[in-house]
Amino acid sequence: MNTEEPKRQKEDQGEIVATHTGNIAWVWIFPILAAMVAGWLFWKQWESLGPKIEITFEDAPGIQAGKTQLLYRGVKSGSVEAVELDKDLNHVVVKVQLEAFAAELASKNTDFWIERPVISLTELNGLESIIQGNSIQARTQGGPPETQFTGLNKPPLLPLEKGAFTIRLQSKTIPLINRGAPVYNRGIKVGVVRKKGFDEKGRPTLDLYIDKEYRSTVRANSQFWPIEATALQIGQQGLKLDIAGIDALIQGGISFDHFGEPGAEAASNSVFEFSLNEFDARTCGKTFTVLFQEGRGLIAGATKVCYLGHPIGLIDSVEAVPASHSVKTTMRFYPEYDAIVDSATKLSLVCPRISLEGVTGLDTLITGVYIDMQPGVGGKPSTELLGRTISDREWQTIQDERNGMLLTLYAHKLPTIDKGAPVFHRGLTVGTVLKKSLDSNGRATLQVVIKPEFRHLISANSRFWRIPATSVKIGPGVLHVELESVEALLQGGVQFESFGTSIKSESPISEFQLFDDIKTAQAESTPIRIRFDNGRGLVAGRSELRYLGVPVGIVENVETKGQYVWVVVRLNPGNESLRTQDAIYSVVRPNISLQGITGLETLVSGVYIECTPGSSKKMATSFVGKTTFDSEEITPTGLSVKLKAEGSPINPGASIYYRGISVGRITEKTLSLDGRDVLLTGVINRKYSHLVHENTKFWDASGLKATVGFLKFRIQTGSVIAPDGQVCFATPDNAAMGPASHDGDTFTLYSEPQTDWAKWNPSIPTKE
């Protein structure tokens, strides 16, 4: 056994060295850092969270815990943590964790709703939720902290924020106006309807949102009324249908304005009364109480008060008072008319009345009864007035009291014109027929009144005529049936005009003749008497005088004396030149012959008298008329020549031809002074007068010529081919034609032409 090994073992024992107990081992550094980062992240997460809130909905389709987001202005502002039912299982409670930056959403005036797709005629919302799923939306106006909320059943129309301008309308009834309906001021859209419901007293209300830029348009005295989606008006002008717009047609609409001086700007959340219609809104003046002995036809909110026929007020209420046997009404006027209503004001109930004296208030059959207002003189301010129901006589008195101009119209026989019929001037109603009677001379008369503002239209040369209820105009390609008006159809009517320059009389004229129609009234010249051999087709008051096809006068009277027909005519203003001494008046009738058809238009328009002016400067009032069969080639003006023959079948009206062209007409047929010859007067149109020279030859071209073998014979068939015959002429070649002819030159009328006449072909220059 080695004795030194225990010794060596004893010598090898190491020395124990003490270490510092406060040092941390490196192995703990990383866990500590991880714990610090986790704590920092937890703290950041806790710092980013806001308060928790609970929102109660009636139902919550599509809302899921851990998935559905709460959005504010499109930004995620919270998350749904839980979706539960309440204890009664009637509502859904949604618990939402808000983000810290959205903590203000937990305030009393915050609204929450579920954004879901809505597609209808009036709304189109939440389309993005079809892809992303339903979400909870929020809007806020601030307020004290709150964590319990009741969600909205429907999304609001606008993101109502702090300072939003809203107003409320209230009324007994609200028309069919839906959420989102437009609000207009003077035709400009300034807002929308936010909500429709009831206030705490059960009155229907409308909450409006007005754009900030238009808030100054709402004044303390603003009046609001519904926009009618469609309006049907029935009156003298017929039926009229107005459609406000497609949005107003579907949702309704509201309009507002202030009348009179603008008031102060309205404050947000102000309350206004909602009127039934625009007229109801405009009658926002003082309220007056009026008693009537009867109230037939009076309707609250519908019966109007009129001044000079213009609506200025409205009946607000109607109430029977048994104690006084009267009807108590309240009425409002346009504010600008409040000052003229006093104790002397006359308020008359106008309604339709039918009596032996005639019909009054006929317009009320269409418009309804109304109250006629007439300001009094010397009255005292009062809000309690007496009304009256007018009689026929009182109606006339009212017209006279208004300083209208009274006129008497007389005629041999009055047409069907009743009391109350309108008096027109250029289509405008300017007066009324008051009564119909006979004067001391037995003449039928109408008494009419002209409104004060139209007195100046009456002059010394005013002409009055009857308006037919209907008129038919027939012409080439024309068939026009015209209805003047409903009033004229039922009562007749009168119209007047001052043709030409108005003539003012030194003394007032109150009596005028009433003509049958405008044609007779317009023809106001000196009477012209015309003698005709035959007056067939001429009708007094219907047959016209024409110049170049245009009406210039009318036949006033047709009568027979002896062997002739005497016609009295009058010319329209500006046509006095047609009654010169040498003027020609010719009756135009239809004529059918082998040469053609003339005067065909008279089959529709009737026989008329064509006027051909002369060159004389002297005027005449008596003429000998002629008859023509060609309305477009009536007796020409130009070179007058005499044609002499031993006898001739040619009659006045026969045409004169040159190379087959009609250049003139035979106007007269007489005997020479010694009775040996027949003298025909021919007139060559002015533009062809240069064709007639000293050696010109005229011949009778009437009838038909025939040749059989060596025999030549002529058949007189003037009555078939040309009723009055035909005349032709030819002029020799230049060297032999002689000087140009003058008025009154006489030529021989040959029975037939010579052979060489047909060969003449001169070049005849026109006269300068």
VOLUMTI-14392 format. One record per residue (C-alpha): residue in one letter; x negated, y negated, z negated. Coordinates in steps of 0.001 Angstrom, whole numbers, plus 524288, in hexadecimal, padded with zeros to 5 digits. Example, Ala and Ser with C-alpha at 12.3 -4.5 7.8 and 13.67 -1.06 7.14 Angstrom:
<recs>
a7CFF4811947E188 s7CA9A804247E41C 
</recs>
This chain:
<recs>
m800008000080000 n7FABB7F2E380427 t7F9A27EA417F879 e7F7487DE2A80049 e804777DE2980765 p80C547D9947FBA5 k802697CF1C7F9CD r803497CB1D8083A q811D47CADE807BF k811107C2287FC19 e807C97B91F80311 d810907B83980F9A q81CA97B28B80916 g820007A5B38102C e822A07987780A3A i83088793C98099A v831F6785E980F0A a83DD677D9280B0A t846397770D81620 h84F6C76AE08165F t85D6876F4381350 g863E8762BE8195D n860DD765A9827B0 i86B7C76B68830D4 a8689577641839BF w868F97730D84858 v872D477D8C84A93 w87DA17752484494 i87B9B7693584D42 f883E576DF4858D7 p88F9477247850EF i88FA57655084A1A l88F3A75DCD856F1 a89A56765F985C68 a8A26C763448506A m89FE5754AC851AF v8A3EA7548E86025 a8B01675C3F85D0E g8B369752EA85227 w8B1487473585B10 l8B9D574D2386599 f8C4557505985BAE w8C3B5742898569C k8C4C073CF98649B q8D0207460386732 w8D6C5741CB85AAC e8D3F37337685DE2 s8DA35734E386B93 l8E6FF739CF86611 g8F219730C5862CB p8FE037332185A93 k9073273E8385C7D i9153373B8386051 e921BF7431D861F1 i92B507407286D23 t939097460586D10 f93F677492287A2C e94C7F74F2E87D86 d9450E758AF88608 a936F3759F188A72 p936287614389760 g928477642389BAF i921C975F5388F02 q91771768F6889EF a90E877685887E07 g9002B766CC88158 k90342763C388F96 t90CC3758588910C q9069674AE289042 l90BD073DD888B83 l909017334389591 y908EB7248F89406 r906E671C918A054 g9028E7292E8A6E7 v8F78A72BA389CEA k8F7617376B893E8 s8FA51731CE88667 g8FDB873E2587EE6 s9008F74CA587F57 v90C09754F687B3F e9080575D8586FB1 a914FF7641886CFC v922CA765398725C e92D277693D86873 l93BC77690786651 d941887617A85AED k948D57682F84FDD d95606766FF856A4 l9509A76C0786379 n9568D7600D86A39 h94A33758BA86DC0 v93C3375B2F8719F v931457559B8692A v924A4753378707F k9185F750DD8685D v90E38748A486F4A q9003E7459486B72 l8FD02737D487049 e8EFAE7336887481 a8E95C7291186BFE f8E9C071ED2876D2 a8F8757211A877FD a8FB3F71F9A86966 e903CC713B186C49 l90D9A71CBB872C3 a911417211186509 s9193F714AF86319 k927C87126B86157 n92AA470C6B86EAC t92495717688769E d92D2A71F4987FDA f92A2072D4A883E8 w9306A7353F88EB8 i92DF47417D8967A e929A173EA68A455 r930727482F8AD40 p9340D7477D8BBBA v940A573FDA8BE6C i945DC73EDC8CC56 s952FA738228CEC7 l9592F72D008D682 t955AF723488CBD5 e948CF728AC8C675 l93C5372F158CB5C n932F6731978BFFE g928FE73B498BABE l9253C7416B8C7A8 e91746743DD8C2DF s91C8874CB38B82B i9208B7566C8C2AD i911FD7596A8C44F q90C2E7562A8B6FD g9178775A818AE73 n92001752858A561 s91958748ED89C31 i91D0B73FC389130 q91C6273161894C1 a91BD6725C288B98 r91D7C7170688B9C t91C4D70DBE88024 q91F327000F87BA5 g917CB701BC86ED8 g91DB9700B18614E p91B44706B5853D1 p915337146B852E2 e91E4771FD485511 t91C4C72E82856F7 q92A377335E858EF f930B37305C86609 t93CCC733C286DEB g939B3735AE87C4C l9415E72F738875F n94A847381488F22 k947037314989BE1 p93A9E72AB38A08E p93B7A71BCE89FAA l93B5C714618AC86 l9300770B788A92D p9241C70C198A04E l9297470219896B4 e91DC66FBF788FD1 k91B746F167885D4 g921386E47E88A19 a92A876EAA389427 f936136E1AF89758 t943106E87C89533 i950F66E37F893E6 r95DF86E9CB890DD l96B1C6E8338979A q977D26EB6C890DD s985DA6EBEB89587 k992EE6F25B8933B t990516FB5D89EB7 i9843E6FE3F8A6D5 p985BF701BF8B54B l97EE170D288BBD0 i970F0708728B9F4 n9666D712AB8B763 r958DC7127F8B196 g94F4670D098BB50 a95955704418C1FF p952EB6F7CB8C73E v954906EA708C0E8 y9549F6DEA88CA20 n9535E6D0138C896 r957806C87C8D4BF g954CD6D4508DD3B i9475E6D7938D784 k9456B6E4078CFC4 v9403B6E0238C256 g942A46EC3A8B9FE v949F56F8F48B7B3 v954116FEB98AE9C r94CDC7063E8A3D9 k957F870C0689C4F k966AD70D2089BE9 g96D897103188F1E f9754970AEE88384 d9717870181878C1 e974397036686A45 k982186FE0F86C2C g9852B7076787737 r984786FD3288207 p97E817017F88EFF t971056FBA989134 l966AE6FADC89BBD d9585B6F8C489849 l950C96F1D58A2FE y942376F0FE8A535 i93DCA6E4638ABE8 d930646E3948B23D k927556DA828AAD1 e925216D1D88B6AF y933DB6CF518B78D r9372F6CD9E8A93B s938C06BEE08AB3B t9447C6C1878B422 v94C876C61C8A86B r9524A6BA318A1B3 a95A7A6B8C389590 n966336B55689E3C s963EE6C0158A855 q96FE76C7858ACDC f96F546D5F08B0CB w978A26DD6D8B9A2 p978CB6EA698C10A i9755F6EB148CF5E e980516F14E8D70F a97AAA6FC868DEFB t985246FA328E94F a98EB86EF018EADB l99ABE6EEE08F3B0 q9A0646E18B8F6F0 i9AD876DFED8FDCC g9B16B6D280902DE q9B4CF6CA8B90ECE q9A7FE6CE5A91520 g9AB0E6DCEB913EA l9A41C6E7A490C4C k9963B6E5E89075E l98E376F0AA900C4 d981AE6ECFD8F99E i977CF6F6EB8F46F a96DFE6F16F8EA9A g963466FB798ECF0 i96054709EB8EBFE d95ABF708CF8DE1F a9668B701078D966 l96F8D70A7A8E0A3 i969E17162D8D92C q96682710648CBDC g96DE47039C8CB4A g967016F6D18C890 i967296EA6D8C069 s965686DC448C456 f963DB6D04F8BBCF d962416C1A48BCE3 h964D06B5518B52A f96EF66AB798B9AA g96D6769D188B729 e9615A6982F8B015 p957D56A3198AC47 g9572E6A63C89DCA a94B386A9AB895C9 e943C96B61F898D6 a94A2E6C1DA8926A a942CD6C955887E9 s93FD16D7BF8890F n94AB56E0B488417 s954FD6D5FE88631 v963126DA7B887AE f96BD26D5B2892DB e979E66D820896C3 f97BB56E0168A330 s985DA6DA148AC7B l98F396E1E88B4E2 n98ACD6DBBC8C1AA e983A66CFF48C727 f98F8D6C71A8C6EE d9920D6CAD48B8C0 a983E36C7708B5C5 r9848F6BA478BC96 t9908E6B6138B4F7 c9887E6B41A8A8D0 g98DC96A6AD8A524 k997146A2F889A46 t9A2E26AB58896ED f9B03C6A4EA89884 t9BD6F6A9BE893C8 v9C8B46A80B89D66 l9D72C6AB5089B57 f9DFDB6AF698A6BD q9EE816B1AA8A6FE e9EC336BE548AE41 g9E0486C6818B15F r9E3FA6CE9F8BD39 g9D7BB6D3308C41E l9CE2D6CDE58B9F0 i9C3526D7C08B77D a9B8A76D5B48AD76 g9AB546D5D88B3D9 a9B1076D5308C1A3 t9BA096C9608C373 k9B2456BD9F8C80C v9B3D36AF068C5F7 c9B2166A7298D281 y9AF80698D88D536 l9B269694818E32F g9B2E96A2E68E6A9 h9A55B6A5BF8E121 p9A4586AF398D581 i99E966A8578C992 g9A3EA6B00F8BE05 l9A9086BCF58B90D i9B3FD6C1AE8B032 d9AD4A6C7EB8A47E s9B92D6CD4189D52 v9C8026CDEB89EB1 e9D10F6CF5E892FE a9DFCE6CE6C891DA v9E4DC6C5CB886C2 p9F2EC6CA33883AE a9F52A6BF43879CB s9F3966B49688400 h9F8116BCA388FDE s9EB5E6B98A8969E v9DED56BFD589B36 k9D2276BBAE894D4 t9C5DF6BC5989D0F t9B7C16B8C689AF9 m9AF7E6B4978A66B r9A1816B0C78A905 f99C276A7D18B39A y98F496A5858BA46 p9877969D018B0BE e98722691958BA55 y99616690B88BA3F d997D96902F8AB7E a99755681518ABBA i9A33667FB08B4BD v9AC406885A8AC9B d9B440680658A2F4 s9C21667EFA89DCD a9C6E0679208AAB9 t9C1B6684618B2FC k9CC4F68B858BA9A l9CADF69A438BB0E s9D4E06A0878C40D l9D7496AF018C5F5 v9D7F26B1928D4A5 c9DEBE6BE088D8D8 p9E5F56C23E8E541 r9F3E16BD228E63C i9FDF96BF8C8F0C7 sA09B26B6948F1B1 lA12A36B0508FBBB eA08D36A5318FCA6 g9FDF66AE36900D8 v9F2A16B6048FB74 t9E8896B06F8F204 g9DC536B6328EC0C l9DB5C6C0168F719 d9CCB16C1708F53B t9CF0B6C7198E7B4 l9D48B6D36E8EDFE i9C65D6D6A78F138 t9BE606CF438E716 g9C7D16D08D8DB9C v9CDF66C5878D3CA y9C50F6BA8B8CF5F i9C54E6AE478C71B d9C4996A1848CEB5 m9BDD4696B48C71E q9C009688368C99E p9B85467E988C128 g9C0E0674D78BA07 v9BF18666498B7BA g9BD566605F8AA3E g9BD4C66D308A2F0 k9B6B666FAB895E2 p9ACCB67A51892E8 s9B418686A888F1B t9B2566955588F75 e9C0EF6985588E67 l9C8A2695D689AE8 l9D60B6988D8A0CA g9D74869FB98AD9D r9E2916A0428B72F t9E7DF6A9008C1F1 i9E9AD6A0CE8CE24 s9F5C06A0BE8D6B4 d9F63869E058E547 r9F8EB68F998E330 e9EE3B68E6D8D908 w9E49D694898E281 q9E76D689BF8EC43 t9E60067FAB8E179 i9D8B9685238DDF0 q9D451683B88EBFC d9D915675B18EC8A e9D2B56727B8DF88 r9C5B2676388E524 n9C66066AC78EEA1 g9C807673408FA8E m9CBE466CF89077E l9DA3466F7E90AED l9DD65670DF9196D t9E9CA673CE9211A l9E91D67C6892D39 y9F4B967C6293676 a9F8BD6851B941BC hA04EF68844949AC kA04F66959294361 l9FCAD69A5F93820 p9F62B6A7A193965 t9F5E46B19592E65 i9EDBE6A9E4924A0 d9F1426AB3791654 k9EEAD6A2EB90A88 g9E0F26A52E9056C a9DB676A84D912DA p9CD4E6A3A89149C v9C8EC697EE91C94 f9BBE469A6C9236C h9B171691D092957 r9A6F46991F930F6 g9A9EA6A57992951 l9A95C69EF391BEF t9B58569E2591368 v9B76D68F92910C2 g9C5BD68EAE90CF3 t9D2BE6953A90A70 v9E090694BD90FDA l9E94C68F3E90517 k9F6DA6901890AFE k9FEC46920491765 sA0A9F689A191A78 lA121C681009241F dA10216724B92433 sA1ABC667E392624 nA195C668E9934F3 gA1BC467772934B8 rA0DC367AE7937CA aA07C4686D893184 t9FC9668297928A6 l9F1F26885D92040 q9EC52680E6914B8 v9DE2F684739125A v9D40367FD6908AC i9C5B167E3F90C34 k9BBFF680039010E p9B5886735D8FC7A e9A7F367764900DA f9ACF06794E90ED7 r9B4D766CB291059 h9AA4C666DA91910 l9ACC06715B92365 i9BA0766B7F926E6 s9B93E6614B931B5 a9C29F65A9693B0D n9BFD56649A945BA s9C0F9670BD93D2D r9C8D867B6E943A0 f9D0126860793C0D w9D45B6932D94154 r9D9EB69FFE93C8F i9D1026ABA193A11 p9D6CF6B87793EA8 a9D5AB6C3A6934EF t9CFA06CBE093FB1 s9CAE36C8C094D57 v9C79F6D143958FB k9BDC46CCF796337 i9BD986D4699700E g9B4576D1E897B26 p9AB956D8FE984C7 g9A54D6E38497C59 v9AA746DD4796FE7 l9B4D76E1979665F h9B37C6DA7A95963 v9BD706DB1B94E6F e9BAE56D1609437D l9C0D06D0A1935DB e9BF3A6C2D3930AE s9C0676C5D09221D v9C9046CCB29182D e9CF1A6BF9F9146E a9D1EE6BC0092282 l9D7986C985924E7 l9E12F6C83091989 q9E4136B99C919A8 g9DF1C6B40F9266C g9D59E6A8CA926C5 v9D23969B7992C44 q9C560696B4931F0 f9C0E16893793623 e9B58B682EF93D44 s9B1CF6758794260 f9ADB56781C9504C g9A35066EBC954CC t99F066636E94C40 s9A7676616D9401E i9AFA065512940BC k9B1AD64E60933B2 s9BE53646FA93210 e9BF5363A2E92A8F s9CB9A63EFA923B1 p9CCFA64CF991E96 i9D42365646927B5 s9DCAB6603B920E9 e9E4506661192C4D f9DF4F66EE293725 q9E52A677C49416C l9E3CE6867693F5A f9E04968D3F94C26 d9E2DA69B6494F64 d9D4A569F16951C8 i9C6F7699A095342 k9C7F46987296204 t9D3B268F8196121 a9CDB0687BD955F7 q9C0B86860795CE9 a9C6E3680B996959 e9C8F0672C99649E s9C75666ABB97122 t9D1B86624797787 p9DC8C66B1597CE8 i9DA9666E6A98B4C r9E64F671BA993F7 i9E41567AED99F73 r9EE2D67E709A9D7 f9EDDD68C399AF52 d9F6456929D9B99C n9F66969EF89B154 g9F3956A0779A2CF r9F3B36AF3E9A278 g9EB376B46A9974C l9E90F6A75699077 v9ECAE6A7F2981F3 a9ED1969C43978C6 g9E33769D7E96DD4 r9DC756A9189743B s9D81C6A5F698215 e9CAAF69FA398288 l9C42E6954198AB6 r9B6A7699A198F2B y9AB136933A99585 l9A0C169C4699B52 g9A7516A74F993D4 v9A6526A0AA98679 p9B2D669CAC97F20 v9B40968DD497E97 g9C25E68BD797B09 i9CFB4691BF978CB v9DD326915697F07 e9E60868A4E97583 n9F31268AF497CAE v9F91D6910C988E2 eA062A68C8698E59 tA0D6368C0299B5E kA12A367FAE9A177 gA191F680859AEC1 qA113D6891D9B7E7 yA04916881B9B063 v9FE7168CC49A3C5 w9F8896823A99B16 v9EDBE68651991EF v9E89867DE7986C5 v9DA7D680F198326 r9D06767B6C979C6 l9C1A567BCB97B01 n9B7FE67EEF9703A p9AEFE673F096B75 g9A3EC670CE974CB n9AB44674B39812C e9B1B0667C6984D7 s9AA25667C9991C3 l9B33D6729F9966F r9BEC166958997C2 t9B902660519A21C q9C23765C469AD11 d9BCD0666179B6DA a9BBA2671859AD66 i9C1F267E229B1F6 y9C9FC687439A95A s9CC2E694CD9AEEF v9D3ED6A0329A956 v9CC096ACDA9A98A r9D3C76B9709AA9F p9CFAB6C7519AE0C n9CF946CA8F9BC94 i9CD276D76D9C386 s9CA736D7D09D238 l9C2036DED89DC33 q9B7B16D4989D9FA g9B6776D8989CBC9 i9BC2A6D5F99BE78 t9BBAE6C8659B894 g9C0366C2A89ABD7 l9BF7E6D0189A597 e9BBE26CA9F9983E t9C9576C45899773 l9CF246D1E6995BC v9C9146D18198800 s9C7A46C326984A4 g9D3EB6BE8898BAB v9D5F56B47299653 y9CDFC6A81A99460 i9CBAE69AE599ACB e9BE43698689A08D c9B99068A409A03B t9B0F4684A09AAE7 p9ABAD676F19A7CE g9ABE266C5E9B20C s9A26B661549B509 s9AB90655FE9B1FE k9A96664DB89A5DD k9B7C964AB49A421 m9BF88652E199A87 a9CD3B6583999CB4 t9D77165F0E99492 s9DF98664FA99F8A f9DB4C66EA29AA03 v9E075677B09B48C g9DB58685579B1D5 k9D73C68FD39BB69 t9D71169E9E9BBAC t9CADF6A6B59BE2A f9C87B6B5299BEA0 d9B9D36B5379BC85 s9B5866B14B9AEF0 e9A7466B0A19B2F1 e9A94B6A8A09BF41 i9B33369E539BB93 t9B49A6925E9C44B p9A68868E199C6AE t9A10D6806D9C6B6 g9997467BCC9D272 l99C15677C29E09A s9AA8A675A79E3DC v9AE9E677BD9F213 k9BB8D677DB9F989 l9BF156831EA028B k9C99168066A0CD8 a9D1B068AB0A13EB e9DECE68B84A1AA3 g9E2B2695D2A10B3 s9DBA969EE7A076F p9DEAB6A9D69FDA7 i9D3786A4FC9F537 n9D7D36A0C59E797 p9D142699D19DC3E g9C8166A32C9D576 a9C2A66A8E09E214 s9B3DE6AA9C9E209 i9AACD6A3FC9EBD7 y99F976ACA29F095 y9928E6AA179F72E r98BC36B65F9FC31 g9942C6BEAB9F336 i991156B6BA9E701 s99BFA6AF719DFFE v997B86A13C9DFA2 g9A478699F59DD45 r9B31B69A609DBD0 i9BF68694C69E1E0 t9C56F68BF89D792 e9D101685B79DE68 k9DA50687CB9E9E7 t9E29A67CA29EF3B l9E898677409FBC6 s9E2FB66BE5A0358 l9EA8F65F2FA028F d9F0876616AA1002 g9F40066F66A0C8C r9ED2767542A1854 d9E1B567BCEA116B v9DECA68366A0533 l9D3D567D929FD27 l9CBA7686229F420 t9C28A680209EA2A g9B654688279E7DA v9ABC6686129DDC0 i99E1468B419E072 n995E868E1F9D474 r98C0F683769D1FC k9804568C559D3FF y98581690819E179 s98A6E683449E644 h97E4F6814C9EEDC l982F768C849F79D v98E20684379FD3A h98A8E67AF0A0871 e991BE67329A12BF n9928167E87A1C6F t995A96894CA1294 k9A0CC6922AA16FF f9AB6569789A0DC5 w9B4966A2CFA10F1 d9BF136AB14A0AA0 a9B9046B831A068E s9C5546BE05A00C2 g9CAE06CB23A050D l9C52C6D711A0BED k9C0A16D818A1A0A a9C1FB6E474A2225 t9BDDF6E891A3002 v9C4936F32AA3809 g9BE306F519A452F f9BDEC6E837A4C43 l9C8286E2BCA431F k9C47F6DA56A3798 f9CE9E6D695A2D97 r9CF376D0E3A1FD6 i9D78B6D54AA1441 q9DAFF6CB00A0A25 t9D9D16D1E09FCF5 g9D6786C6759F469 s9DFC66CA899E9A4 v9D8496D7579E80E i9CA056D3C29EA43 a9C9C66C5C39E57A p9D66F6C0329E02C d9D2E56B24B9E3FF g9CAC46B5359F020 q9BC7B6B29A9F37D v9B50F6A7D89FA93 c9A7876A947A00B2 f99E8269F42A06C9 a991D369EE3A0E90 t98863693E9A11E9 p98138692DBA1F20 d972936940AA2076 n96A7A688B1A1BCE a96AB068065A2803 a9799168102A2971 m97E46680ABA1B4A g97F87671EAA1A93 p97EA866991A0E63 a982BD66EB0A00F0 s9911B66DDD9FD9F h996D9664AE9F367 d9A27E665609EA3A g9AF5A664419F1B8 d9AA3A6688B9FF13 t9B47D66FADA0747 f9B20C67C37A0EDF t9BA8668498A17B1 l9BE37691BEA11EE y9BD8169BADA1D27 s9C5B36A800A1D24 e9B9B76B050A2083 p9AB2D6AE56A22C9 q9A4776ADAAA3009 t99A426B7F1A3337 d98E6F6AEDEA330E w991CB6A994A257E a98D8B6B658A1F93 k980256B4A5A25F2 w97D4C6A790A1F7D n972396A8A7A15B8 p96D9369B17A11F2 s963C7697BCA0756 i96ADF68D4F9FF7D p962E5685CC9F565 t969846824B9E895 k96D376744E9E5C2 e963CB66CEC9DD05 
</recs>
